[in-house]
Amino acid sequence: MSTIVAPKKKIKVKVKPIVFEEKQVIVHCAIPCEHGMGMRIWKTTYLVTEDGTEIPLLFWEGISLAPQWTIVMQNGFFRFTLIFKSLPANCKVFSLIEKIPETGGFEAKNIRRNKTDVYKVNL
């Protein structure tokens, strides 16, 4: 049998919450297209900083991940969104590079960093 003893004085404890902020980079892409074209993004798509650091792709919306294809159903611009891990704090310029084992990978160079880390690029 155990005995529980109540404390004689109240103990106040201040708890300071720890806040972790997850930052991400959002890139809205547009590429000229024609009806019937196929589009896809490879997981080996990165944001590349001036010093060569590769920031990995986390999520994609509006486009298929290779080896699947999204078939374009209109002429004009095909639009999709890519989400990446955050850029280093000291990064001022970066590029979007799709590293693939064939020709025709997406590429947008010398993108100037902004405060929101939300970008629109034409490929």
N, C-alpha and C positions, 0 to 999 in steps of 0.2 A: 504494500500500500504506500502511495506517495502523498506527501503533504504539499499543498500550494500555499505559499506565503505571499501576501499582498505587500507591495513596497510601501514604506512609510512616507515617502515624499514622491511627488509627481516628477517625472523626468520628461523634459521637453526636448524633442529632437527636431532639428531643422533638416529637411530633406531638399537638396537642390537637384532639380531634374537635369538630366543630361540629354541634350538635344543633338541628334545627328542629322545633318542636312545632306541629302543625296542630291547632287547636282547632275544634270544631264544636258547634252547638247542635242537640239532638235534641228534637223535639216529637211526643209520642204523642197523637193526636187521637181523639176519640169523638164521634159525632153520632147523635142519634136517627133511626131509619129504619124503613121498612116494606118488606116484600117487593116487589120489582119496581122500586124507586126506582133512579135513576141517580146516580152520584157521579163526580166528576172534580176534579182540581186543576189550576190554571193555573200556568204558569211565572212569571207575574207575582204570585207570592205572596211576601211579605216579612215579616221581623221589622222593626218600625219602632221606633226608639229615641225617647226623650223629645224629642230635638232634631230629629227627622225623618229621621235617617239610615236608609236602607233596606238591610237585610242580605238578600242574595239566597238563594233556594232552590237547593240543590245536588242533592238526591236525594229521591225519594219512594218509599215501599213500601206496597203494599196498596191503592193507588188508581191510576187511570189519569190520564195527563196529557192535558188538553184538546188536541184535540177528541174524543178517545176517551172512552168512558164505561165505568165499572164498574157492572154491574147487581147490586144487593143481593139476596141470596137468603134473607134472614131478616128477622124483626121484631126490634126491640131497638136495639142500638147497632152502628153500622158503625165499625170502627177502622182507622186507618192511621197511618203514621209519616212525618214530614217532617224533613229534615236541612238545616241552613242553615250558612253561613259563621259564624265567631265574632263575638260581640258585642264592642263596644269595652270596654276594661277598666273605664271609669268608668260604664258602663250599670248602672242599678239596677232599672229598670222598662221594659218594652217591650210591644208589641202584635203580634199575628199578623194580618196584613191580606192578603186575596186581592183584588188590584185587577183587576177584570174589566169588560168592556163590557156587562154586564147585571146585573140584580138578583140577590141571593142569594149573594154572595161570602162565604166563610168569614171570621169575625172573632172574635178574642178579645183584649180590651183589658186593659191594666194588669196584665200578668203580672210578678210579682216575681222578680227574678233570684235564682238560688241558686248554690251553689258547684260543683255538678256540671254545670250547663247541660243538664240533662235534665228535661223538663217533661211533664205530662199536662194536656190541656185538653179541656173539653167545648165543642163548637161549637153 
